[in-house]
Amino acid sequence: MIDLGTCKKLNGNEKTFTMIGTPNYMAP
């Protein structure tokens, strides 16, 4: 499943640290 509502546009070497979901249910 893909949710494009959580997309971000990054420029160059920017990093993003947004967590989606809970640690118990996230993919490794």
SEMARLO-629944 format. One line per field, with one value per residue: residue number from 1; residue in three letters; x, y, z of N, C-alpha, C in turn. Coordinates in steps of 0.2 Angstrom, whole numbers. Atoms other than C-alpha are relative to their C-alpha. Example, Ala and Ser with C-alpha at 12.3 -4.5 7.8 and 13.67 -1.06 7.14 Angstrom:
num = c(1, 2)
residuo = c(Ala, Ser)
n.X = c(4, -4)
n.Y = c(-6, -6)
n.Z = c(0, -1)
ca.X = c(62, 68)
ca.Y = c(-22, -5)
ca.Z = c(39, 36)
c.X = c(4, -4)
c.Y = c(6, 5)
c.Z = c(0, 3)
! end
This chain:
num = c(1, 2, 3, 4, 5, 6, 7, 8, 9, 10, 11, 12, 13, 14, 15, 16, 17, 18, 19, 20, 21, 22, 23, 24, 25, 26, 27, 28)
residuo = c(Met, Ile, Asp, Leu, Gly, Thr, Cys, Lys, Lys, Leu, Asn, Gly, Asn, Glu, Lys, Thr, Phe, Thr, Met, Ile, Gly, Thr, Pro, Asn, Tyr, Met, Ala, Pro)
n.X = c(4, -4, 4, -4, 1, -5, -6, -4, -5, -6, -5, -7, -1, 5, 2, 6, 0, 7, 2, 7, 2, -3, -6, 2, 3, -4, -5, -7)
n.Y = c(-6, -6, -6, -5, -6, 0, -1, -6, -1, -2, -3, 1, 5, -1, 6, -1, 4, 1, 7, 1, 7, 2, 4, 7, 2, -3, 5, -1)
n.Z = c(0, 0, -2, 2, -5, -5, 4, -1, 5, -3, 4, -2, -5, -6, -3, -3, -6, -1, -1, 2, -4, -7, 1, 0, 6, 6, 4, -2)
ca.X = c(0, 6, -1, 5, -2, 14, 26, 40, 50, 68, 82, 100, 106, 91, 85, 68, 64, 45, 39, 23, 14, 20, 37, 27, 19, 32, 42, 60)
ca.Y = c(0, 17, 33, 48, 60, 56, 61, 74, 83, 85, 95, 90, 81, 85, 71, 68, 59, 58, 41, 34, 20, 12, 3, -14, -13, -5, -15, -18)
ca.Z = c(0, -4, 4, -6, 8, 18, 4, 6, -7, -2, -9, -10, 6, 17, 28, 35, 52, 51, 59, 52, 63, 79, 81, 84, 68, 56, 43, 47)
c.X = c(4, -5, 4, -1, 6, 7, 3, 4, 7, 5, 7, 1, -4, -2, -7, -1, -7, -1, -8, -2, 4, 6, -2, -3, 3, 4, 7, 4)
c.Y = c(6, 6, 6, 6, 0, 2, 7, 1, 3, 2, -2, -6, 1, -7, 1, -6, -2, -8, -1, -7, 0, -5, -8, -2, 2, -6, 1, 4)
c.Z = c(0, 2, -2, 4, 5, -4, 2, -6, 4, -5, 2, 5, 6, 2, 4, 5, 2, 1, -1, 3, 6, -1, 0, -6, -7, -3, 2, -4)
! end
